Amino acid sequence: MKKLKILFLILIFITFLLLLYSVLYPNIVIDDNTIAFNSDEKFEYKAFNLFTDLTNRVTFDGNIDSGVVGKQTVTGKIKYLFYHVKKDFSIYVVDNEKPIITLNGEKDTSVCPNKIYEEEGFTAFDNYDKDITDKVVIYEKDNSIVYTISDSSGNTDIVRRYIKYEDKDEPLITLNGEEEMYVYLGNKFVDPLYIATDNCDGDITSKVIVTGTVDTSKLGTYEIKYEVTDSSENKTEISRKVIVINRPTYNYYGNGVIYLTFDDGPSYLTSQILDILDEENVKATFFVTSANDYTRRAYNSGHTIALHSYTHDYAYVYSSIDNYFEDLQMVSDRVYNVIGIRPTIIRFPGGSSNTVSRNYSKGIMTYLTSEVVKRGYNYFDWNVDSNDAGGDIYNSGNIYANVVNNLSHGKTNVVLMHDSGSHTATVNALRDIIRFGKNNGYTFSAITNSTPVVRHGVNN
């Protein structure tokens, strides 16, 4: 009996010890074992026993690299009383950020009804996987292109490009030749024609409807209309003005007016010439090889801007018909870009009577003098030569004498001078020439398409 009592007491004591051990034993618990990729987050944990919060006693072996997605292991340790506890924990770095698809071009785009959308491109980038453009999946749905992407963590992005099949752009009609053309009374008018293009239909020249006629038996202004409609019912209409004028009289018949003309500009001397013309209230004509602010000033002051040559290179200009008109087009483009018009009054390099063109193409001047008129141009030569072409090797006195001694009240006086950079002598003679004209009953004017034409005989 006594032995049983002792045994019972021992069992009670052991049970007490076990109970005490259990209630004092520190527990480490992870409340949240995930952290976000590339963040400064810390996983959440706590430590405790039945009586006490022991969280601040916990230390961990190992570091968590938030730059690596996946499971990582750390060991939690705690020392308390006679306890030495160690426990391994799995921590998960997770990527919850979706990748981004970026579309080239617009998200809402229009495509011609008769065409297929051509992909403009895209990129896909993920914060963890980096460039994953090659993993984008594309499919069409409900008039849209759908782009989808999933990164290695299962995050997805979906982008739509909405396609509207429509054509709101008007077609374009480009006229060959000039928008304003001149034809002589009794001559035949030949339309230089046109080209019509459309952003969706391409070349639709065959669809152009032309209305209007030119009666070259009657003086007047006529209008030719060109109209074209594309397959989406977009319409464009433009017109060309055709002016029937009297065939001009030539050379020595005229009204005694002096037409001062300046070739080869503009140059730095053009400004001085304009100053003198403004001060004397005289209008002149500039046959230019280019265009700049001086050209704009001359135009705005009421002077006539006419075309001469872009290159003034005889070997190039007169080697072929195509070269001549290409050169003329280049100087026309320069002028148009500065003053917004395309002059139709021109002067051939060396004049229509030049013989230098024989060295490059036999008979070219015979063809050109006819062809420029057909294309709507009006060419002028001269019948009073200042002989200043050589530049300042001639003094202003000689230039003055060459002009005033050849003026006549019985003719149209078209005076050839130059305003390139080597013609200061011309500038110095200009005011005296103007004052001689005024003092001797002459008037001054700029050349227009109604000016009696002065032309040389063609020698090639």
Secondary structure, 3 states (H helix, E strand, C coil): CHHHHHHHHHHHHHHHHHHHHHHHCCEEEEEECEEECCCCCCCEEEEECCCCECHHHCEEECCCCCCCCEEEEEEEEEEECCEEEEEEEEEEEECCCCCEEEECCCCEEEECCCCCCCCCCEEEEECCCEECHHHCEEEECCCEEEEEEECCCCCEEEEEEEEEECCCCCCEEEECCCCEEEEECCCCCCCCCEEEEECCCEECHHHCEEECCCCCCCCEEEEEEEEEECCCCCEEEEEEEEEEECCCCECCCCCCCEEEEEECCCCHHHHHHHHHHHHHCCCCEEEECCCCHHHHHHHHCCCEEEECCCCCCHHHHCCCHHHHHHHHHHHHHHHHHHHCCCCCEECCCCCCCCCHHHHCCCCHHHHHHHHHHHCCCEECCCCEECCCCCHHHCCHHHHHHHHHCCCCCCCCEEEEEECCCCCHHHHHHHHHHHHHHHHCCCCECCCCCCCCECCCCCCC
